[in-house]
Amino acid sequence: MSAVAGARFPFWILRMTLLRYMFLQILWAYFSQAEEPCTVDVTEMQSRGIELSEKSKGKQYIPHGDFVEFKCKVGYAHPAVWSASDFTVQCYSSNVSYPQCYKEICPVLDLENGRIYYSYWRKFREGATTSYSCKRDYSPENEQDRITCTKNGWSPTPRCIPESKKYLCFID
């Protein structure tokens, strides 16, 4: 064996040390830029008529980039234009965009001699409008087939009256 072979420098130790150093630098760079988690604000949820869904129950902190699911509280409904996916929200830079649910005011009605057209959710909040139609030989009272949900219920009250009563004339 030559003298040069016995005096070799263990480069593999240097290489492993450098790789370990680079790995730690990459980890530090990644985690030092991490965003703050989102905090679920109970007061904000109450003011918007929402609560955490069964899947998200118990979550108080949501890591940046993770999702949280909300649902309307009992007695509240979401606007008909929203889909269910609007209740899944992503935490971004410690901010949560809370969905809005509205207090249900107008009940589902069973219209005698007619039919009310309800949205898929069959729940209405103040300001919502819908229409109704009457069975054959009946027509909407006052020729008005649109109703609006108000704080006092449906206005005007939907009614289907017989066609014969619509044109009653009294002759003296």
C-alpha positions in Angstrom: 0.0 0.0 0.0 1.4 3.4 -0.9 1.7 6.3 1.4 -0.7 8.4 -0.7 -3.5 5.9 -0.3 -3.2 6.0 3.5 -3.2 9.8 3.6 -6.5 10.3 1.7 -8.8 13.0 2.9 -12.3 11.7 3.7 -14.3 13.8 1.2 -17.5 11.9 1.9 -17.6 13.5 5.3 -17.3 17.0 3.8 -20.0 16.2 1.2 -22.4 14.9 3.8 -21.8 18.0 6.0 -22.5 20.3 3.0 -25.7 18.4 2.1 -27.0 18.5 5.6 -26.2 22.3 5.8 -28.1 22.9 2.5 -31.0 20.8 3.6 -31.3 22.9 6.9 -31.0 26.1 4.9 -33.9 25.1 2.6 -36.1 24.1 5.6 -35.4 27.4 7.3 -36.2 29.4 4.2 -39.4 27.5 3.7 -40.7 27.7 7.2 -39.6 31.3 7.9 -41.9 32.4 5.1 -44.9 30.4 6.4 -48.1 32.4 6.8 -50.0 32.8 10.1 -52.9 30.4 10.7 -56.5 31.6 10.5 -58.5 31.9 13.7 -62.2 31.0 13.7 -64.1 34.0 15.1 -67.3 32.9 16.9 -68.7 36.4 17.1 -68.3 36.9 13.3 -70.0 33.5 12.7 -72.9 34.5 14.9 -73.4 37.8 13.1 -73.5 36.0 9.8 -75.9 33.2 10.9 -73.3 30.4 10.4 -71.6 27.7 12.4 -68.9 25.1 11.7 -70.1 22.1 9.8 -69.8 18.6 11.3 -66.5 18.1 9.4 -64.9 21.2 10.8 -66.4 21.1 14.3 -63.8 21.9 17.0 -61.4 23.7 14.7 -60.3 26.9 16.2 -57.1 27.4 14.2 -56.8 26.6 10.5 -53.3 26.4 9.0 -52.6 28.6 6.0 -53.9 27.0 2.8 -56.2 24.5 4.7 -60.0 24.6 4.3 -62.8 25.0 6.8 -66.5 24.2 6.2 -69.5 26.3 7.4 -73.2 25.7 7.4 -76.2 27.9 8.1 -77.5 27.9 11.7 -81.0 26.5 12.2 -83.5 29.1 11.2 -81.2 30.7 8.7 -80.8 30.1 5.0 -78.3 31.0 2.3 -79.1 33.0 -0.8 -80.4 30.8 -3.6 -77.6 31.9 -5.9 -75.0 30.2 -3.8 -74.0 26.6 -4.2 -73.0 24.4 -1.3 -69.3 24.8 -2.2 -69.5 28.5 -1.1 -69.5 27.2 2.4 -66.0 25.7 2.0 -63.5 28.5 2.6 -59.7 28.4 2.4 -57.5 30.1 5.0 -55.3 32.6 3.3 -52.8 34.9 5.1 -54.6 34.5 8.4 -57.9 35.6 6.8 -61.2 33.7 6.4 -63.9 35.0 4.1 -67.0 34.0 6.1 -70.2 33.2 4.1 -73.5 34.9 4.9 -76.7 33.2 5.9 -79.9 35.2 6.4 -82.7 34.7 9.0 -85.6 32.8 7.4 -88.8 34.8 7.6 -91.3 33.5 5.2 -92.6 30.0 5.6 -93.4 27.5 2.8 -97.1 27.8 2.0 -99.6 25.3 0.7 -101.7 27.4 -1.7 -105.3 26.2 -2.1 -106.1 25.8 -5.8 -102.6 26.8 -6.8 -98.9 26.2 -6.7 -96.1 28.4 -5.4 -92.7 28.1 -7.1 -90.0 27.6 -4.5 -86.3 27.7 -4.9 -84.4 24.4 -4.5 -83.8 25.3 -0.8 -87.5 26.2 -0.1 -86.4 28.9 2.3 -86.8 32.6 1.9 -85.3 35.7 3.5 -86.6 39.2 3.5 -86.7 40.7 0.0 -86.9 37.4 -1.8 -89.6 37.1 -4.5 -91.3 34.2 -6.2 -94.3 33.5 -8.3 -97.3 31.3 -8.1 -99.9 29.9 -10.5 -103.5 28.8 -10.1 -105.3 25.7 -11.2 -107.5 25.7 -14.2 -110.6 27.9 -13.7 -108.8 29.9 -11.0 -106.7 33.0 -11.3 -104.5 35.0 -9.0 -106.4 37.6 -6.9 -105.8 41.1 -8.3 -104.1 39.6 -11.3 -100.8 39.5 -9.4 -98.9 36.3 -9.5 -95.6 37.6 -7.8 -95.2 37.7 -4.0 -92.4 39.1 -1.9 -91.1 38.0 1.5 -91.3 40.8 4.0 -90.6 41.0 7.7 -94.4 40.3 8.2 -94.5 37.3 5.9 -95.6 37.0 2.2 -97.0 40.2 0.5 -99.5 40.2 -1.0 -101.0 37.1 0.5 -101.2 34.7 -2.4 -104.8 33.6 -3.3 -106.4 31.8 -6.2 -110.0 32.8 -6.7 -112.5 31.1 -9.0 -112.8 32.6 -12.5 -116.6 33.0 -12.0 -116.1 35.3 -9.0 -113.6 37.4 -10.9 -116.3 38.8 -13.3 -119.3 39.1 -11.0 -121.4 42.1 -11.9 -124.3 43.4 -10.0 -127.2 45.0 -11.9 -129.8 47.1 -10.2 
